[in-house]
């Protein structure tokens, strides 16, 4: 509160020097200049003063209008770029959905032509289940994209969520972790895909992004009541006070088992890329010890990876 009064006194003093009345828009402009002296608008005012110009309400209003228009133009450009990115993402999702259904259709047609080698019911169910799961993930992405556009009507950047997975990012998840760590003991689980770099190198980053999204979806569905955070490129974090250490390990192992059962293939060609696995590191956290807990979870996840991956280490 003291800073508000101090800024107000500075604004009044500024107006007094220029013999301007401290009221209405004139006071608002003076307050903005003195409270935020590093803005382009404040610098422009300073240049006018340094040139020996005595400020008048007309000069203030003219400069304020000019910089306000420039700010609005920049804001509109930012919003337009954000909308373009969302439109591009929507087109990608639509194409992905079409590829999934087209590939499934090709699979079924090929199977029908090979009646002598008609697969077992179990194999067909697995294929249909894979396609259904892929489409389910795409529907979730569609829904999140829609909700994101509705929640930010101007297309403003969402600084708290990861643009790829729509999970909380470090900026948005950090405060949640700090709050949890301040309340008592907690469990932190860090997940990472074992072979993401080779996948990106062989198939391209778009394929790697789809696999990251698949893991993100698995985590979101499994830990529905907890915050799931994309902490960095290939590191996902779940922190909870609702599970015991043993229960957290069992749930983590279920996630890894479900993820390794996925049959990833290249959309469009249907080429299988083989089994993709992930690893997890589990750590018990004490109040106020979030950094040490993060490091322990990272160390345990790395140990699991070095021991062959597709495992949870605690």
Phi, psi and omega in degrees: 000323181300323182294327178296313179296320180297316178296322179296318178295322178296321179295317179296318179297319178300315181293325181296321179300323183261011176057044179247145182283134181278072181212158173055218184295329180298316178293319179300318179295315180297320179297317180297318181295312184285330180279332183229070187289352183263359179288160178300322180296314180296321179295321179297320177296317180298320178296321178298316181293317180298332179281359177091011180280134174270122185293143175233163177304326181292317180295316178300313182296320181296313180294319181299318180296317182297314182285331177293320177296318179297320179296317181295322180295318178296319180297318179297317179298318178297317180295320180297319178295321179295318178296320179299319179296319180293321178295320178296319179296321179296318178298320179297316179297319179298316179297320179298317180297319179295320179296319180298310182292324180294315180296319178298320178297319178297318180299312182295320179297316179297321179294322181294327180284343181248061185301327182293334181248032182302129186289167177291159177302323181297318180295317180295320179297321179297316180297314179296323179295319178300313181296318180297320180292318178299315180293325178297319178295320178295320178298321178297320179294319176302313183297318180292323177296317179298313180297325180294318180293320180292320182289332179236076188301332180273358181080021181296154179292138174264104186279351185260354182234146177290131185292335181276304188266345184067012172283166171301142173262187182298323180296317181277329183273337181305310179299324179295319177295316180299318180295315180297318181292338181275348187263341181153189180300149181208165177248134178238129178239127178249130181246150174204146178283133188292321189235040184294317182299313176298325178295314178299320182292323185273319188249348181103157185293332180298321177293316177300321178295321178297323180289321174301318178296324179296316177294319179300317180295318178300316179293318181298319181286323182286317181254059186297331183262005181240158175283127174254128188237131169274100189285323176204189187312308184237028179232124177243142184236138170233126177237134184210149173250006185265352182240146172285168180299315180295319180294321179297322179295317179298317179295318179299318179294324176297319178299313182296321179294315179297321182291318181290341179279349179295141179252085184287137178217160180283125180292134181103306181266335182079008182291129178283139181255008177089179181286133177245130183239167177225166177231162182221146174240131185244137180216144174269128182252145177254158180309129177079005184247044186293319183295316179294324180291319176299316181294321179294318178296319178296317179298316180294321178295319178295323177297317178299319179295316182293336179271010177120347177078183179056043183207161175250130182242138180223000000 
